[in-house]
Amino acid sequence: MTTLLQESTDFSLKIAKAIEVSDWELLSNILTQRQARLETLLNAPSSEEEQKTTQSILASIQAMDKIFMDSIQSQKADLLRDFKTISHGQKSIRAYYSN
């Protein structure tokens, strides 16, 4: 289970980095890899103790995903705000040239 915890941490660090640099293709690839790993893990036979540990780690992953989603939503809002500013500027320029 220590390996699972390390893998989870590694995936979280990679996800955070991809979000930080806005590399959405990389983020998609990392999430696909993580999903495949989690499916393999959940389909493998395990003891009751291992299942409890896995559930704990999955809860941790869900909490981190919430933080990641909040970060992505914040970046999205910033981009939308920038787009609106640019769009408003373009309208002003068109209005200036049309007179």
N, C-alpha and C positions, 0 to 999 in steps of 0.2 A: 504494500500500500504506500510505502514511502516513495516508490517510483511514480505512482499515480499523483501523489501530492506534488512531486517535482515537475512532472509533465504539466499538471494544471498550472503551476506557477510559471513555467516556461511559456505556455500558451498565452497566459494573461499578459506577460511582459511583451510578447510579440504583438498581441492585439493592441495593447496600449501604444506601442511604438507606431504601428500602422495608422492608428487614429491620429496620433500626434502629427505625423507627416502627411496626413490626408491621402494615404495610399489605399484607396478603396478596393482595388484589385487584389493587392496583397492581403488586405483584411479578409476578403472573401475566401481566398485560398487557405488562410490560417483557420478560419471558422470551419471550412469544409474538412480540413485535416483533423481538427479537434472533434468535430461531430463523428467522423469515422472512428476515431480512437475511443470516444465515449460509447458508441454503439458496440464496439468490440468488447469493451470492458463490461457493459451491462449484460451482454449475451453470454459471458463466460461464467462457468459455475464458480460459486464462492461460498465461503462459510458465513454464518450469521454475523460474526464479528466484522468480517470484510465488507459485508453488505451495509452495516452501520457506518463504517468508515467511509465507504463509497457515498452513502447518502449525505454524510456531513460535507464531504468534498463537493458534491453536486450542489448543495445549498450555498456553499462558498462561491462556486462558479456562477450561480444565479445572482448572487449579490454583486459580484464583480461585473456581470453583464449589465445589471441595472446602472451601475456607475458608467460603464462604457456607453450605454444608450443615452444617458444624460449628457455626456460629453459630445456625442455625435449630434444630438438635438441642438446643443448650444452652438456648435459649428455651423449647423444648417441655418439656424436663426441669424448668425453673423453673416453668412453668405447671402441670405435673402435680403437682409438690411443693406448690404453692399450693392446688391443688384438693383434694389429700389433707388438707391442714391444715384447710381450710374444711369438708370433709366430716366430719372427725373432730370439729370444733367443733359441727357440727349434730347429730351423734349424741349428744354430751355434753349439749346443750341438751334434746334429746328425752328422754334418760334422766332428766334433772333434773325435767322437767315430768311425766313419767309416774309419779314417786314421790309 
